Amino acid sequence: MILALISIFLIGVVSGEISPEANRHLDNLIDENILFEYDEINSGTITNVVDASFIQVKIFQLFDKNCNSKEECGHFNQAVLKSGDSIIELTGPAVLLPYIVPGFQLISEVEAKEFEKMLDLIFPVFFPSGQEIYQENNTWVFIREESFGEKNGVIVKVDDQGKILSINKAEAIERNNFSEENGEVER
């Protein structure tokens, strides 16, 4: 969220919509009240599946008058994908589709487990109990967690050779409840 706001302001600066004085004020506000820490997410599992690097950004907002340091205020995390000069906010697993390694094929449980490990590193879950992987025709289902009796996860549609065609986040997943045409979960 805060990255989106900063991006909007930066776009405004580039397009000339913010005056130089307002821009300096905004820069001072950000410099004084928002701290960023960066950690690269490294793993051979990631590079086997996705052709990009990932950065975990910790964002500390010091706007609250009761906190003077990052230790007092807490933070939230935002993962970003870096490919070449592009940095993309990871809003969900669908963002990964253009960056799947061209030779990666999801055809067996071995590749499915590797894909799941990549998801675990980039999109960690709070309560991993109930994780499950299964395949129905050309659709792979990755149950990531169960919450209030509903299974939530990722649906991956592949072609006959195992090339990934789509990656979608899904809620309330039930077995044997897929549309044959597009591999989406029917609700």
N, C-alpha and C positions, 0 to 999 in steps of 0.2 A: 504494500500500500504506500509506504513512505517513498519507495523507489519510484512508484508511478507519479507521485506528487512532485518529486524532484525532477523527474523526466519532463513533466509538463512545464515546470518553470524553466528548465534548460531549453526546451523547444521554444518557449516564449522569448528567451534571450536571443537565441539564434535568429528567430524571425523578426526581431526588433520590436516586439510588443511591450517589453518592459524597459522603462527608462534606466539609464545608467545608475542613477541614484537609488532607484528601487532595487536594482540588481545588487548593488553593494550592500544594501540593507538586508536583502535575502541571504546573500553570502555570509554576512556577519551572524545572522540568526541561525543559519545551519551550522556554521563553524562553532558557535557558542553552545548550541543545544542538541546537536546530534553527533554521536560518535559512532564510527564504523570500525569493526574488526573483521578481518578476512582470514579464512582458512580454506586452503585448497582441499578438495575431496579427491584423494588419490586411490586408485585401485585398478589392478589388472582386469578385474571383472568388468568395470565400467568401460575401459578401452576396448575390450573384446566385443562389446555390444554397441556402444555409442562413440561416434567419432567427434568428440568435443571434450572440453575440460569443464569441471564444475567447481564453483566457489560457494562456500557457505558464508554468508554475510550476517554478522551479528550487529543489530542496530539498536543503539541505546538512545532513548529520547529523554533529554534532560529539561523538558519544558515545565515539569512539575516543580513548584517552588520549594517543595519539601525534600528534594534530592539534589545534591550538589556533585555527585559522582556517579559513575556507571554502576558501582557496587550497590548504591542505595536505590537505584531506579529499576534495575532489571533490564531485560532486552527481549527482542523477538528475532527469530532467524528467518532468512530468506535465501533460498538457493538460487543461483544464477548459472546459466550455461554460457560458456565462452567458446566461440568458433571463429577463428580468424580475428577480424576486428569487431565482430558482433558480440554483444552481450545481451542475453535474453532472459527475462524473468521467468522462472519455472512456475507457471500457474497450474500445471497438471501434467500428467504423463503424455498427453497428446502432443505437447511441444517437442518431445523427443523424436517424433517420426522422421523429420527430414535429416536427422543426424545419426540414424541407425547405420552401423557399418555395412557397406554394400554387400559384403560376403556373409553377413550373419543370417543364418536360417533357423527358424524356430520349427524344428521337425521332430524333436524327441524330448524326453524328460530331462536329459542332460542340458540341452540348450534352455529349456524352460526354467530349470533351477538357476542357471547362469543369469537369465533375464530377471528372475525374482531377486537374486542377490544385488543386481544393479538397482532395482527398484528400492530395495531395503536401504541402500547407501544414499540414494538421491531423495527418496520420499519415505523417510523412516516412519514407522507406525508406533503409536504409544503402547498398544496392547497387541502383541503379535500372536496371541493365542487364536487358534482357529484358522491360521493361514493354510491355504490349500491351493493346489494347482490341478487343473484337469483340462482335457481337450474334448471338444465336440466338433467333429468334422474339421473345418478349417478355422475354428475359433478356439483360442486358448483363454482360459479363465484363471486369473490370479486373485484368489480371495486374500485380501490384505489384512482384514480385521472383521470382527463381528461386534456390532454395537446394537444393544437393545433387541437382540434376536435377528437382526438383519445383517446379511453378509455384504460387505462393500469391498470393491477391488478394482481391477483393471481387466478390460476385455481387449484381446489382441486378435485381429483378423489377419490371416495369412493366405497366400495363394497355394497352389498344389505343390510348389517347391519349397515352401516354408518362408518365403519372403514376406516381411511384415507390410501389410497394406494399411492398417489403421490401429491406433492405440487410443482407447477411451476409458475414462474413469466411469465406474458404474456403482450404483447403490441398489440395495435390495435384490441381490443376485440370487436366482434360483436355478438349480440344475435342470437341464433339458428344457429350457424356456427361451430358446433363441429363434430369431427370425432367420430362415435359410437365405434370404436375399442379401441381407447386409450384416449379419452376425451380431446385431445389437440385442441387448436384453429386452425382452417384452415384460412390461409391468402390468 
